[in-house]
Amino acid sequence: MSSIRRRTGWTMVGMSLALHIVTVICYSRQPDHFAAFSVLPIWMWGGLGLLLSTVAFYFLRAPLSLILSGIWAVTLLIGADEARVLANVGKPAPIPGRPEAYQGQAVMRVITLNCATFAFGNPAKDLATWHPDIVLLQQVYPQHVRQIADVLFSGRGDYRTHQTNGVVTRWKIQREFRPPGERSHLVTLELPDGSLMEVANIHLSTAATDLRLWNPNAWRAHYHKRIERRHELGFMLDMIAQQTSFPETPTLLGGDFNAPANDPVHLLLERDFVDAFVATGTGWGNTFQRRVPVIRIDHLYATRHLVPIRSKVVTSPNSDHRMVIADFLMR
């Protein structure tokens, strides 16, 4: 074996190992200053690491490169958000039409969708196919929310709008809280049995999209956006605590977080909420971009009063996001 071939092989092993160390630290500890690195799905860095270790084996024929490839494979299986739903294999998924009863009990269906200001068309018929009880809409204007409400419930439902957000439901909306300066808002629903449920429609700060990691400005932009989203969600949680009887009242929280599932902003919800897709989701759960979804930024969460039983992500040709559908049982 030539010295150049051996040197190239060991260089690639070293690069793959160094990348693995950085990746594990960034995705497990999620330091804010490295948000530009961890905003990408972990399997993108894992793919690069596997490529380096595989090519290194071609040059070296050394077991170490194969061991490193195995380490990468285990890391991706543990760390990839897409792998979190493997335990749900075999669980039922929502199907179009009215939600089926579960163990003899009625089911509540919820959908969240970023409508992209109708730039791709009106998604009302896509939503109507699933017969939802509650729909959380983001990036939508008031007239659009009314159009969707009319298609879904033919004037018999209720809806509220706030800036570019909207909530549409077949039930009565008793009250609404519109925090000034925030796109997110909170509504209180009166259910058919007279009980109340809180619904928080979340639309956090637009994500930084500059992935030129050689540019310091890109790192700063991702850092500041992450901090901003954390403050926004924290503010909404404080408002829920102040304006409602949370956590005694059933509470649904969802929408467009503009943050991947591994982002620390989700840790704010970890104590009181369950991610419906992680708990029961089936299939590919990423929601953006519609054609080639590589990241899960649209989410549905619920408190312990609402038990997720089915969840799925579905494409709508009338948005650049995919919609998240989840069926819940009320405890």
Sequence and secondary structure as in RCSB ss.txt:
>XXXX:A:sequence
MSSIRRRTGWTMVGMSLALHIVTVICYSRQPDHFAAFSVLPIWMWGGLGLLLSTVAFYFLRAPLSLILSGIWAVT
LLIGADEARVLANVGKPAPIPGRPEAYQGQAVMRVITLNCATFAFGNPAKDLATWHPDIVLLQQVYPQHVRQIAD
VLFSGRGDYRTHQTNGVVTRWKIQREFRPPGERSHLVTLELPDGSLMEVANIHLSTAATDLRLWNPNAWRAHYHK
RIERRHELGFMLDMIAQQTSFPETPTLLGGDFNAPANDPVHLLLERDFVDAFVATGTGWGNTFQRRVPVIRIDHL
YATRHLVPIRSKVVTSPNSDHRMVIADFLMR
>XXXX:A:secstr
  HHHHHHHHHHHHHHHHHHHHHHHHHHH  GGGHHHHTS HHHHHHHHHHHHHHHHHHH  HHHHHHHHHHHHH
HHHH GGGGGGGGTT     SSS   BTTB  EEEEEEE GGGTT   HHHHHTT  SEEEEES  HHHHHHHHH
HHHTTSSEEEEETTEEEEESSEEEEEE  TT S EEEEEE TTS EEEEEEEE         TTSHHHHHHHHHH
HHHHHHHHHHHHHHHHHHS TTTS EEEEEE SS TTSGGGGGGTTT EEHHHHHB S    BSSSS  B  EEE
EE TTEEEEEEEEE  TTSSB EEEEEEEE 
